[in-house]
């Protein structure tokens, strides 16, 4: 039996890390598409006639179907019932389709006078804005389902091995996509047109879809190898069977609610903030438009290098709960200083983005492996889906709120090209308050770890 185990694909370090790189490329493309439109906010306003409310509505579209139609929960149930191969393929197809619709909205429906099916407005929004919102919503379903699928893939392929390091590397590689989106969006749009960065994302996602189909072949072979090891395979297959009763078991676990709350609060202070950060850098700190997107993407760049390092530390030393507390505290400091009206020196903005990048590396490197400690493999897909569902409530609500607040309370002037000038003090105070709540939840999570024996402070790598 030990000889059969040695023949498994994931027992080869090179093969399991190679599989990780393949699925990470798919997520890299997804993260690029997710973030590439954020730096273009001002250009969308001047070229297509959008305003901050339109931009907030579009940005919240990422999570609309996931929240109001519970697509993430269905995705998690599909994942645990039909497996990672079927679910991953479906997710990549949805991402490609949604991005194609976004691209159409920014080309075929460009401008405030564009019509679709004879309608200039849909539910009170410009036709182009609504179609872009619909495309981003479809993409969001695919991206989030792909995220939980890849997370379960790593838990499967790296169980008892370098779990946190692998999750950290996957996040780091995905952040390359984010950073690329922030860095090249404005220069590419200026050189080739507003929709060019989205077209590049569509091409990358097509490559990511092919990459996942390649991984599916590898994963099928791994399952066939497991099936040949009779005694141990029987135990593992029994462990991975899903029951709808598992949903109840997840929901009554206090660790689930604390991780979910920390997730929604923490990420609501990062991703929605980044959507508006480029404009903040330009207006408040006087940073050049061409550089603002790169600066807004610094947290993703920091995560590229730091998340694997922190993941390796957690694998060997543990301290996941303590690290989540530290990351949440750093987030408070960042948003509080951004909220100070008198602090408007460009170097401060850069330093704060670097600190945000460190916090953005600390918390995910500890949070996602912690879920794999709290729940068995059979419940992981559904657990991640439910957590991502709650996270998406924030990813929908916060940018929608910030966009509305900017238009109603924060306009202080106009540029010669007609774009509004905003005071970001109130939005940054909102982000600061949310960050404070995340710190409180992180402390409760550490307390629950001691009471329930989740072993979050223990290392992930098992000693022989």
Secondary structure, DSSP 4 states (H G I P E B T S, - for coil): -HHHHHTSGGGSHHHHHHHHHHHHHHHHHHHHHHHHTGGGHHHHHHHH---HHHHHHHHHHHHHHHHHS-HHHHHHHHHHHHHHHHHHHHHHHHHHHHHHHHHHHHHTT-STT--BTTBSEETTEEHHHHHHHHHHHHHHHHHHHHHHHHHHHHHHHTTTSSHHHHHHHHHHHHHHHHHHHHHHHHHHHHHH-TTHHHHHHHHHHHHHHHHHHHHHHHHHHHHHHHHHSHHHHHHHHHHH---THHHHHHHT-HHHHHHHHHHHHHHHTTHHHHHHHHHHHHHHH---HHHHHHHHTHHHHHHHHHHHHHHHHHHHH--HHHHHHHHHHHHHHHHHHHH-TT---HHHHHHHHHHHHHHHHHHHHHHHHHHHHHS-HHHHHHHHHHHHHHHHHHHHHHHHHHHHHHHHH-EEEE-TTS-EEE--HHHHHHHHHHHHHHHHHHHHHHHHHHHHT--TTS-SSPP-
